[in-house]
């Protein structure tokens, strides 16, 4: 979803939004993930925050995503359409990202791949005061509805080696400022950085466990760490691509988030998730349970996604492809 910087720790109008749906699709964390595996994927997701406050009062995000790999298998192309609502502010936009991959080293079936990704976003930002309470006089409120066209960009680098991933990404690169806000009162926008490291371990021939660590910062005074763990069970017929894949998957996971702000090392949330893939169709659900005082007044944040995977080449030869054996998404 679009929440304000670092999962909503501090809500300020000029803070850059980041995605929390990366647990369902890792291209939202780093555009360098685009095209890393040889599939065509379409996915739709919806996130509703803070259930219990009422649908008109809580942030929500809906998006439709697509991604695929180049036929030359040296990169990929993807993107998504999205709509995000957060009080008087809302955004509707389109994001397009692409990646290029370079094979650094090959040793048997383990490959070291360096990926570079870039994304651009064009959107319409709406600031709507028409539903503000008119019983309280405020000289800066004119009860109007205004639309503004904005833009943004992100960039990422990713290194994969077998089951290991390590990457860094930057968003809010273009520093667009919404004209609806008073630049003298609002905090100036800042570039956000995400550093992420993950590893897949095989516990059995049909069972994986994959920890993931993410450090987020605006490189000023807002910082957060996410600690995630997933367990994947594989079944069904084998799909023989670069690496043999199982047709069906069942995934359970857990993510813990904590702020690392100076003088404020406190827990933010814990998020269990579950997902199923059956013959290329995926369904996943996540519940974000807040660990702050706000949680006493709502029933958590809920997120659901529905997707479809198409393996373009079911039978291929190993020496013609660059492909990582581990990609942390669902």
C-alpha positions as CSV (number, residue, x, y, z in Angstrom):
1,X,0.0,0.0,0.0
2,X,0.9,3.6,0.0
3,X,1.6,4.6,3.6
4,X,3.6,7.6,4.6
5,X,7.3,7.1,5.1
6,X,8.3,3.9,6.9
7,X,5.0,2.3,7.4
8,X,3.2,5.3,8.9
9,X,5.4,6.0,11.9
10,X,4.9,9.7,11.3
11,X,2.2,11.2,9.1
12,X,3.3,14.3,7.4
13,X,2.0,15.6,4.1
14,X,5.3,16.0,2.4
15,X,6.8,12.6,3.4
16,X,7.3,10.2,0.5
17,X,5.1,7.1,0.3
18,X,6.6,3.6,0.3
19,X,5.1,0.3,-0.5
20,X,4.2,-2.3,2.0
21,X,3.0,-4.8,-0.6
22,X,6.5,-6.0,-1.2
23,X,5.6,-9.1,0.8
24,X,3.5,-10.0,-2.2
25,X,5.7,-8.7,-5.0
26,X,9.4,-7.8,-4.5
27,X,9.5,-5.4,-7.5
28,X,7.7,-2.9,-5.2
29,X,10.8,-3.1,-3.0
30,X,13.4,-2.9,-5.7
31,X,12.8,-2.4,-9.5
32,X,15.9,-4.6,-10.1
33,X,13.8,-7.6,-9.3
34,X,11.8,-7.1,-12.5
35,X,12.4,-9.9,-15.0
36,X,14.7,-11.9,-12.7
37,X,12.6,-15.0,-13.2
38,X,11.3,-16.2,-16.5
39,X,7.6,-15.8,-16.0
40,X,4.8,-13.5,-17.1
41,X,2.8,-12.4,-14.1
42,X,-0.4,-10.4,-13.6
43,X,-1.5,-9.5,-10.0
44,X,-4.2,-7.4,-8.4
45,X,-4.0,-6.4,-4.7
46,X,-6.0,-4.3,-2.2
47,X,-4.9,-3.0,1.2
48,X,-7.2,-1.5,3.8
49,X,-5.7,0.0,6.8
50,X,-7.0,0.4,10.4
51,X,-10.3,-1.5,10.0
52,X,-12.9,-0.2,12.4
53,X,-12.5,3.5,11.8
54,X,-14.8,3.3,8.8
55,X,-13.9,3.1,5.1
56,X,-14.1,6.8,4.5
57,X,-11.6,7.5,7.3
58,X,-8.9,4.9,6.8
59,X,-6.1,4.8,4.1
60,X,-6.5,2.2,1.3
61,X,-4.7,1.2,-1.8
62,X,-5.6,-0.9,-4.8
63,X,-3.2,-1.8,-7.6
64,X,-2.9,-3.9,-10.8
65,X,0.6,-5.2,-11.6
66,X,2.3,-6.8,-14.6
67,X,5.8,-8.0,-15.1
68,X,7.7,-10.2,-17.6
69,X,11.2,-11.0,-18.8
70,X,12.8,-10.0,-22.0
71,X,13.2,-12.8,-24.6
72,X,16.9,-12.3,-24.5
73,X,16.8,-13.0,-20.8
74,X,19.0,-10.1,-19.8
75,X,16.3,-8.0,-18.1
76,X,12.6,-7.4,-17.8
77,X,9.7,-4.9,-18.0
78,X,6.9,-4.3,-15.6
79,X,4.7,-1.8,-13.9
80,X,1.3,-1.2,-12.3
81,X,-1.7,1.0,-12.1
82,X,-2.7,2.2,-8.6
83,X,-5.1,4.3,-6.7
84,X,-4.4,5.4,-3.1
85,X,-6.7,7.2,-0.7
86,X,-5.6,8.7,2.6
87,X,-8.1,11.2,4.1
88,X,-8.3,14.4,2.0
89,X,-5.4,13.2,-0.1
90,X,-5.6,10.6,-2.9
91,X,-3.5,9.5,-5.8
92,X,-4.2,7.7,-9.1
93,X,-1.2,6.8,-11.3
94,X,0.8,4.5,-13.4
95,X,4.3,3.2,-12.7
96,X,6.6,1.6,-15.3
97,X,9.9,-0.1,-14.4
98,X,12.6,-2.0,-16.2
99,X,15.8,-3.9,-15.4
100,X,19.0,-5.1,-17.0
101,X,20.9,-8.1,-15.7
102,X,24.6,-9.1,-16.1
103,X,25.9,-12.6,-15.5
104,X,29.0,-12.2,-13.3
105,X,29.9,-15.8,-12.6
106,X,28.6,-19.3,-13.3
107,X,29.5,-22.4,-11.2
108,X,27.4,-25.5,-12.0
109,X,23.9,-24.4,-11.4
110,X,24.7,-21.4,-9.1
111,X,25.0,-18.1,-10.8
112,X,26.0,-14.7,-9.6
113,X,23.8,-12.0,-11.3
114,X,24.0,-8.2,-10.9
115,X,20.8,-6.4,-11.8
116,X,20.0,-2.7,-12.2
117,X,16.4,-1.4,-12.2
118,X,14.8,1.9,-12.8
119,X,11.2,3.0,-12.5
120,X,9.2,6.2,-13.2
121,X,5.7,7.2,-11.9
122,X,3.2,9.7,-13.3
123,X,0.2,10.4,-11.1
124,X,-2.7,12.8,-10.3
125,X,-2.8,14.0,-6.7
126,X,-6.1,15.1,-5.4
127,X,-6.6,17.3,-2.4
128,X,-10.2,17.4,-1.4
129,X,-11.6,19.7,1.3
130,X,-15.2,19.4,0.4
131,X,-16.0,17.1,3.3
132,X,-14.2,19.1,5.9
133,X,-16.3,20.2,9.0
134,X,-17.7,23.6,8.3
135,X,-18.6,24.3,11.9
136,X,-15.0,25.2,12.7
137,X,-13.6,28.2,11.0
138,X,-10.1,27.8,9.5
139,X,-8.8,30.7,7.4
140,X,-6.6,28.4,5.2
141,X,-9.5,26.0,4.3
142,X,-11.6,27.0,1.3
143,X,-13.6,23.7,1.0
144,X,-12.5,23.1,-2.6
145,X,-11.2,20.1,-4.5
146,X,-7.9,20.5,-6.4
147,X,-6.0,18.2,-8.7
148,X,-2.3,18.2,-9.3
149,X,-0.1,16.2,-11.7
150,X,3.0,14.8,-10.2
151,X,6.0,12.5,-11.1
152,X,8.6,10.4,-9.3
153,X,11.3,7.9,-10.0
154,X,13.1,5.1,-8.2
155,X,16.3,3.1,-8.8
156,X,17.8,-0.1,-7.4
157,X,20.7,-2.5,-7.6
158,X,20.4,-6.2,-6.7
159,X,23.0,-8.9,-6.4
160,X,21.9,-12.6,-6.4
161,X,24.0,-15.6,-5.8
162,X,22.1,-18.9,-5.8
163,X,19.7,-18.5,-2.9
164,X,21.2,-15.2,-1.6
165,X,20.0,-11.8,-2.5
166,X,21.4,-8.4,-1.4
167,X,20.2,-5.1,-2.7
168,X,19.7,-1.4,-2.2
169,X,17.0,0.8,-3.7
170,X,16.1,4.5,-3.7
171,X,12.7,6.1,-4.2
172,X,11.4,9.7,-4.2
173,X,14.3,10.6,-6.4
174,X,12.7,13.6,-8.2
175,X,11.5,15.4,-5.0
176,X,8.1,16.4,-6.4
177,X,6.3,18.7,-4.0
178,X,2.5,19.0,-4.0
179,X,1.5,22.7,-4.5
180,X,-1.5,22.1,-2.1
181,X,0.9,22.2,0.9
182,X,2.6,25.1,2.5
183,X,6.3,24.6,1.9
184,X,7.1,26.9,4.8
185,X,5.2,24.7,7.3
186,X,5.7,21.2,5.8
187,X,8.8,19.2,6.1
188,X,10.7,19.1,2.8
189,X,10.6,15.8,0.9
190,X,13.6,13.4,1.1
191,X,15.0,10.5,-0.8
192,X,14.2,7.1,0.8
193,X,16.7,4.2,0.9
194,X,15.9,0.5,1.4
195,X,18.7,-2.0,2.1
196,X,17.6,-5.6,1.9
197,X,19.3,-9.0,2.4
198,X,17.6,-12.4,2.1
199,X,18.5,-16.1,1.8
200,X,16.7,-19.3,0.9
201,X,17.5,-22.5,2.7
202,X,16.2,-25.9,1.6
203,X,15.1,-28.0,4.7
204,X,13.9,-30.8,2.5
205,X,13.3,-31.5,-1.2
206,X,9.9,-29.9,-1.0
207,X,10.4,-27.3,1.8
208,X,12.1,-23.9,1.9
209,X,12.7,-21.3,4.6
210,X,13.6,-17.8,3.6
211,X,14.5,-15.0,6.1
212,X,14.6,-11.4,4.9
213,X,16.0,-8.2,6.5
214,X,15.1,-4.7,5.3
215,X,16.5,-1.4,6.6
216,X,14.5,1.7,5.6
217,X,15.7,5.3,6.1
218,X,15.0,8.7,4.7
219,X,18.7,9.4,5.5
220,X,17.7,12.1,7.9
221,X,16.0,11.1,11.1
222,X,13.4,8.4,10.2
223,X,14.5,4.8,10.2
224,X,12.9,1.4,10.4
225,X,13.8,-2.3,10.2
226,X,11.7,-5.1,8.9
227,X,12.5,-8.7,9.9
228,X,10.7,-11.3,7.8
229,X,10.5,-15.1,7.6
230,X,8.8,-17.4,5.1
231,X,8.3,-21.1,4.9
232,X,7.3,-22.6,1.6
233,X,5.9,-26.1,0.9
234,X,6.1,-27.4,-2.7
235,X,3.9,-30.0,-4.3
236,X,2.3,-31.1,-7.6
237,X,3.9,-31.7,-11.0
238,X,7.3,-30.4,-11.9
239,X,7.7,-27.5,-14.3
240,X,11.1,-27.9,-16.0
241,X,12.5,-24.4,-16.6
242,X,16.0,-23.2,-15.7
243,X,15.5,-24.6,-12.2
244,X,12.9,-27.2,-11.7
245,X,9.8,-25.7,-10.2
246,X,6.9,-27.3,-8.4
247,X,3.5,-26.6,-9.8
248,X,1.8,-25.8,-6.5
249,X,3.0,-23.8,-3.5
250,X,1.8,-23.2,0.1
251,X,3.5,-20.3,1.9
252,X,3.2,-19.0,5.5
253,X,5.2,-16.0,6.7
254,X,5.7,-13.5,9.4
255,X,7.1,-9.9,9.4
256,X,8.1,-7.8,12.4
257,X,8.6,-4.0,12.0
258,X,10.3,-1.7,14.4
259,X,11.2,2.0,14.3
260,X,14.9,2.9,14.8
261,X,14.5,6.6,15.2
262,X,16.8,8.4,17.6
263,X,15.3,8.2,21.0
264,X,12.4,6.0,19.8
265,X,13.2,2.3,19.4
266,X,9.7,0.9,19.6
267,X,7.8,-1.9,17.9
268,X,5.4,-1.0,15.1
269,X,3.6,-4.1,13.9
270,X,3.7,-7.9,13.4
271,X,2.3,-9.3,10.1
272,X,1.3,-12.9,9.6
273,X,0.6,-14.0,6.0
274,X,-0.5,-17.0,4.1
275,X,-0.6,-17.8,0.4
276,X,-1.4,-20.6,-2.1
277,X,-0.4,-21.2,-5.7
278,X,-2.4,-23.8,-7.6
279,X,-1.7,-24.4,-11.3
280,X,-0.4,-20.8,-11.8
281,X,-3.2,-19.0,-9.9
282,X,-2.0,-17.4,-6.6
283,X,-4.1,-16.1,-3.7
284,X,-2.5,-14.5,-0.7
285,X,-3.6,-12.7,2.5
286,X,-1.8,-10.6,5.1
287,X,-2.9,-9.1,8.4
288,X,-0.9,-6.2,9.8
289,X,-1.4,-6.1,13.6
290,X,-0.2,-2.8,15.1
291,X,1.9,-2.8,18.3
292,X,1.4,0.9,19.1
293,X,-1.3,2.6,21.1
294,X,-3.3,3.2,17.9
295,X,-4.1,-0.6,17.7
296,X,-6.5,-0.3,20.7
297,X,-8.9,1.7,18.4
298,X,-8.9,-0.5,15.2
299,X,-8.9,-4.1,14.0
300,X,-5.6,-4.1,12.1
301,X,-4.7,-3.7,8.5
302,X,-5.7,-6.3,5.9
303,X,-4.3,-7.0,2.5
304,X,-5.3,-9.5,-0.2
305,X,-3.8,-10.3,-3.6
306,X,-4.9,-12.5,-6.5
307,X,-2.5,-13.3,-9.3
308,X,-1.8,-15.5,-12.4
309,X,1.6,-16.9,-13.4
310,X,2.5,-18.0,-17.0
311,X,5.8,-19.9,-17.5
312,X,6.7,-18.8,-21.0
313,X,9.3,-21.6,-21.6
314,X,8.5,-24.9,-19.8
315,X,11.6,-26.7,-21.2
316,X,14.9,-24.9,-21.7
317,X,18.6,-25.5,-21.6
318,X,20.7,-24.2,-18.7
319,X,23.5,-22.7,-20.6
320,X,21.3,-20.2,-22.4
321,X,19.8,-18.4,-19.4
322,X,20.8,-16.1,-16.6
323,X,18.5,-16.8,-13.7
324,X,18.5,-16.5,-9.9
325,X,17.4,-19.6,-8.0
326,X,15.8,-17.5,-5.2
327,X,13.3,-14.6,-5.5
328,X,11.7,-13.4,-2.4
329,X,8.1,-12.8,-3.3
330,X,4.8,-14.6,-3.7
